[in-house]
């Protein structure tokens, strides 16, 4: 079985200082053996991680649209930010990737996609994050669970780690897989585990962003 943290950031994100080697070390420490690297606005770190990690790495990216973030999974290259939600979905599908909605309904995050757009895109959504360790309140998870059941969307979970110690705070225990189609089957058979991360970690993300800006 895999212990899969399906939402991790690295120093390739503008608000994260965690190196690829630090991610690998932490994963080995907490026995996470499958990860999705979903940096903001780039797949470069995930592509490099896939070459060096001693465990399964899904190449992903959090892509910012005018209506919030959409995660592409099983990507081959970076998808630019700033496209419409519909264009972003089309770009993900053109690469043979999966469309995932990270941290939906989280009103504290400006980057979270809300109910109207989720409903509009539902037929094209492959995966929805029903547990994000950085989301402070339970309501977004409850709503995501309901929408997943309503439309038969696969459920995922991730730490949304921007620091090494966050890795493994949320994960899916799931069968091993090979490729995107087997991943969806394995995810359907998975069980979600997790705990909420202290909100203090957001200060670390802010500090990382400021350092990179200045």
C-alpha positions in Angstrom: 0.0 0.0 0.0 1.0 3.6 -0.6 0.9 6.4 1.9 0.2 9.2 -0.6 0.4 12.9 0.3 -1.2 14.4 -2.8 -0.4 18.1 -2.3 3.2 19.2 -1.6 5.1 22.4 -2.5 8.8 22.9 -3.0 11.1 25.9 -3.4 9.9 26.1 -7.0 6.7 27.8 -5.5 6.9 31.5 -4.8 5.9 31.0 -1.1 8.0 28.0 -0.2 11.7 27.4 0.7 11.7 23.6 0.9 14.3 22.0 -1.3 13.7 18.8 -3.2 16.2 17.0 -1.0 14.4 18.2 2.1 11.1 16.8 0.7 12.7 13.5 0.0 14.2 13.3 3.5 11.0 14.2 5.2 9.0 11.7 3.2 11.4 8.9 4.1 11.2 9.9 7.7 7.4 9.8 7.9 7.1 6.9 5.5 5.3 8.8 2.7 6.1 6.8 -0.4 3.9 8.6 -3.0 3.6 12.4 -3.5 2.1 14.9 -5.8 4.4 18.0 -6.2 2.0 20.8 -7.0 4.0 24.0 -7.1 2.3 27.3 -7.9 2.6 28.2 -11.5 5.2 25.6 -12.6 5.7 21.9 -13.1 9.5 22.2 -13.2 10.2 21.1 -9.6 7.8 18.2 -10.0 9.5 17.0 -13.2 12.9 17.2 -11.5 11.7 15.4 -8.4 10.4 12.6 -10.6 13.9 12.0 -11.7 15.6 11.9 -8.3 13.0 10.6 -5.8 13.2 7.0 -4.6 9.4 6.7 -4.6 6.4 7.6 -6.7 6.1 11.2 -7.8 3.0 12.6 -9.6 3.9 15.7 -11.6 1.3 18.3 -10.7 0.8 22.1 -10.7 -1.5 24.6 -9.0 -2.6 26.8 -11.8 -4.1 30.2 -11.0 -7.1 31.2 -13.0 -9.2 34.4 -12.6 -11.6 32.3 -10.5 -9.1 30.4 -8.3 -6.7 27.6 -8.5 -7.0 24.4 -10.4 -4.5 21.5 -10.0 -3.4 19.6 -13.0 -2.0 16.1 -12.2 0.0 13.8 -14.4 1.3 16.7 -16.4 4.1 16.7 -18.9 4.9 20.5 -18.8 4.0 23.7 -17.1 0.6 25.3 -17.9 0.6 29.1 -17.7 -1.4 30.9 -15.1 -4.0 33.5 -16.0 -6.0 31.4 -18.4 -9.8 31.0 -17.8 -10.9 28.0 -15.8 -12.3 26.4 -18.9 -9.0 27.0 -20.8 -7.0 25.6 -18.0 -9.1 22.5 -17.8 -8.7 22.1 -21.6 -4.9 22.5 -21.3 -4.7 19.8 -18.6 -6.8 17.4 -20.6 -4.6 18.1 -23.7 -1.7 16.7 -21.8 -3.6 13.6 -20.8 -3.7 14.9 -17.2 -6.3 14.9 -14.5 -8.2 17.9 -13.3 -8.2 18.3 -9.5 -9.8 21.0 -7.4 -7.5 21.8 -4.4 -8.9 23.3 -1.2 -12.4 24.1 -2.6 -14.8 26.3 -0.7 -12.1 27.7 1.6 -13.3 31.2 2.1 -10.1 32.2 3.9 -8.1 31.6 0.7 -8.6 33.9 -2.2 -7.3 31.2 -4.5 -10.1 28.7 -3.5 -12.7 27.9 -6.1 -16.3 28.3 -5.0 -19.5 26.4 -5.4 -20.7 27.9 -8.7 -17.6 27.1 -10.7 -17.2 23.7 -9.1 -20.8 22.9 -10.2 -20.1 24.2 -13.7 -17.0 22.2 -14.1 -18.2 19.1 -12.3 -18.4 16.8 -15.3 -14.8 17.6 -16.2 -13.3 17.3 -12.7 -11.5 14.0 -12.0 -10.4 14.6 -8.4 -11.4 16.9 -5.6 -9.5 17.5 -2.4 -11.7 16.6 0.5 -9.1 17.1 3.2 -6.4 19.8 3.1 -4.3 20.0 6.3 -3.9 23.8 5.9 -7.7 24.5 5.7 -8.7 25.7 9.2 -12.4 24.9 9.3 -14.3 21.7 8.6 -17.1 23.1 6.4 -15.0 23.1 3.1 -14.2 19.5 3.6 -17.8 18.6 4.2 -19.0 20.5 1.1 -16.2 18.8 -1.0 -17.3 15.4 0.2 -20.9 16.1 -0.8 -19.9 17.3 -4.3 -17.7 14.3 -4.8 -20.5 11.9 -3.9 -23.0 13.8 -6.0 -20.9 13.7 -9.2 -18.9 10.5 -8.6 -15.6 12.4 -8.3 -12.5 10.8 -6.8 -11.5 12.1 -3.4 -8.0 13.1 -2.5 -6.1 14.6 0.5 -2.9 16.4 1.0 -0.8 18.3 3.5 -0.4 21.3 1.2 3.0 21.4 2.8 5.1 24.5 2.4 7.6 23.4 5.1 9.1 20.0 5.6 7.4 19.2 8.9 4.0 19.5 7.3 4.6 16.6 4.9 2.4 13.7 5.8 -0.1 15.7 7.9 -2.8 14.5 5.4 -2.6 11.5 3.0 -4.4 8.8 1.2 -3.6 5.1 2.0 -4.2 3.5 -1.4 -3.1 0.6 -3.6 0.0 0.9 -5.8 -0.7 2.1 -9.4 1.0 2.7 -12.7 -0.2 5.7 -14.7 -3.2 8.0 -14.4 -5.9 5.5 -15.1 -4.7 3.0 -12.5 -4.3 6.0 -10.1 -8.0 6.8 -10.4 -8.9 3.2 -9.6 -6.5 3.1 -6.7 -7.7 6.5 -5.3 -11.3 5.1 -5.4 -10.1 2.3 -3.1 -8.2 4.6 -0.8 -8.7 5.8 2.7 -8.1 9.3 3.9 -6.2 10.2 7.0 -5.0 13.5 8.4 -4.8 16.1 11.0 -5.0 19.9 10.8 -1.7 21.8 10.6 -1.2 24.7 13.0 -2.2 28.0 11.3 1.1 29.4 12.4 2.7 27.8 9.3 1.2 30.5 7.2 3.7 32.9 8.6 6.4 30.7 7.1 4.8 30.9 3.7 4.5 34.7 3.9 8.1 35.0 5.0 9.3 32.8 2.1 7.2 34.9 -0.4 8.7 38.2 1.0 12.2 36.9 0.8 11.8 35.9 -2.9 10.2 39.2 -3.7 13.0 41.3 -2.2 
